[in-house]
Amino acid sequence: MDGNVLDDDNDNERSDFSDNCSQHAAQSGIVSLVPDNNCDSNKQQELALKKQIDLCGLWIMILLYYSGLPDVHEQGVGFLVHRNYNNCVVNCYPISSRLISIRLKASPFNITIIQAYAPTSTYDDEAVEEFYDQLHEVVNKVPKKDILVVQGDWNAKVGSDSYQTWKGTCGKYSNLSTNERGQRLLEFAKYNNLLLANTLGCHKKSRITTWHSPNGEHHNQIDYIMVQQRFKTSIHTAKTRSFPGADIGSDHDLVMTTLKVHLKKVTKQGPTRTS
């Protein structure tokens, strides 16, 4: 398991990486904290990148915090943090090739973001339960006062048919029906007092769905951003949606949520003087 922070300033590496930018972006399991598309947080899924990335053709100086299997181009999760925000990072914990968390200094409370990549339908129920058991352990370690955001590719469908039963956990703007993995996701969210933020806003279908089949026939919402129910009023629902127009070379769309909080610089303590 690799868990590292990468800071690439080497211009010579840029051209080599740029040639494969679409391929890397399409496979990445990354949450980015960069001033792109007028937002500070957007997300891509599947392979933890190991170099500086070119987002939408713009060179952005960033740090990459990632957690993944070395030399294996599958799974992997991480965070892309713009230098302007890196001094807000309190700590980052690589947990597995499916889980990573980062803590940010903010006001009125600090923010902990957990990025997840749930097993696909090719995995059995035992693998799914192992994933959720580990996720529960991570959530339990989050400081109680923190604003908690849990997000990622859940490979699960939550539908509007669950709205009445799970009111307060999900909204009604989602898929038509909930599958078994979606039921498991709702159980996790309910237990941890989380709500699925990108099911709350009334958007056109293209801004609700997050995944598209290779043949273009199927479009589903399987990527979710979950926020604690007590911070529901901090969610800007009009700006919480998917971005189908973002060219990232992936079968997933970027997904964004906007929270009304302010990031703060982490004060570094200097050495103590002794006489």
Order of alpha helices (4+ residues) and beta strands (2+ residues): beta-alpha-alpha-beta-beta-beta-beta-beta-beta-alpha-beta-beta-beta-beta-alpha-beta-alpha-beta-beta-beta-beta-beta-beta-beta
